[in-house]
Amino acid sequence: MSEYVSATYGPPSGLTDRERSLLVYLAVKSVAENRHCSEQAAADLLDDAAGRGDMHIRGDQRRSYVTYGDPAAGGLVLVAAELVVLRQLAHPSGMLDN
């Protein structure tokens, strides 16, 4: 199994599992804070949305985003992360280990 996304909207993300996990964690934190609910309740909401196909990780060469809704219409951005920072946080050793 590859360390890269197996199915995404648009071009391949090139994100590692750790980078995607960090984006999802940030999305949970964002939803919990904005909805004034627990992280577990936020995670459940996002999990339900993902099950309906409403959650997407997308990006370009500079940023990655976690969005809710139709990606063709832009979707609601839950998280936006600069790839350089995301990579540094997910891989503090500098190695792209998973």
C-alpha positions in Angstrom: 0.0 0.0 0.0 1.3 3.4 -0.9 1.9 6.2 1.6 0.1 8.5 -0.7 -3.6 9.3 -1.1 -5.4 6.5 -3.0 -8.4 8.6 -4.1 -8.6 12.4 -4.2 -10.4 15.1 -6.1 -8.1 16.6 -8.8 -4.4 16.0 -9.1 -2.6 13.6 -6.6 -2.0 15.3 -3.3 1.5 13.9 -2.7 0.8 14.1 1.0 2.1 11.4 3.4 -0.1 9.6 5.9 1.3 11.8 8.7 0.5 15.0 6.8 -3.0 13.9 6.0 -3.5 12.8 9.7 -2.3 16.2 10.8 -4.7 18.0 8.5 -7.6 15.8 9.8 -6.6 16.6 13.4 -6.6 20.3 12.7 -10.0 20.0 11.1 -11.4 18.3 14.2 -9.9 21.0 16.4 -11.4 23.7 14.1 -14.8 22.2 14.1 -14.8 21.6 17.9 -13.8 25.2 18.5 -16.2 26.8 16.0 -19.2 24.6 17.1 -18.3 24.8 20.8 -18.4 21.0 21.1 -16.0 18.3 22.2 -13.3 16.9 19.9 -15.2 13.6 19.9 -18.4 15.2 18.7 -16.5 17.1 16.0 -14.7 13.9 14.9 -18.1 12.2 14.7 -19.5 15.0 12.6 -16.6 14.9 10.2 -16.7 11.1 10.1 -20.4 11.2 9.1 -19.6 13.9 6.5 -16.8 11.8 5.1 -19.1 8.8 4.9 -21.4 10.9 2.7 -18.5 12.0 0.5 -18.6 15.6 1.7 -15.1 15.8 3.1 -12.1 16.4 0.8 -8.4 17.1 1.1 -7.3 19.2 -1.8 -4.4 21.5 -2.6 -1.8 22.9 -4.9 2.0 23.2 -4.7 1.8 25.7 -1.8 -1.1 24.8 0.3 -3.4 21.9 1.3 -7.0 22.3 2.4 -9.6 20.2 4.2 -13.0 21.2 2.7 -16.6 20.3 3.4 -19.0 20.2 0.5 -18.8 20.2 -3.3 -15.1 20.6 -4.3 -16.2 21.9 -7.7 -18.0 24.8 -6.0 -15.0 25.4 -3.7 -16.5 23.8 -0.6 -16.2 25.3 2.9 -12.6 25.5 3.9 -12.1 24.0 7.4 -8.3 24.0 7.4 -5.7 25.7 5.1 -2.0 24.7 5.7 1.2 25.8 4.0 2.8 22.7 2.7 6.3 23.7 4.0 4.9 24.1 7.6 2.7 21.0 7.3 5.7 18.9 6.2 7.9 20.3 9.0 5.3 19.6 11.7 4.5 16.1 10.4 8.2 15.2 9.8 10.3 17.0 12.4 13.3 14.8 11.6 13.3 16.1 8.0 12.8 12.5 6.8 9.6 11.7 4.9 9.0 8.7 7.1 5.4 7.7 7.6 
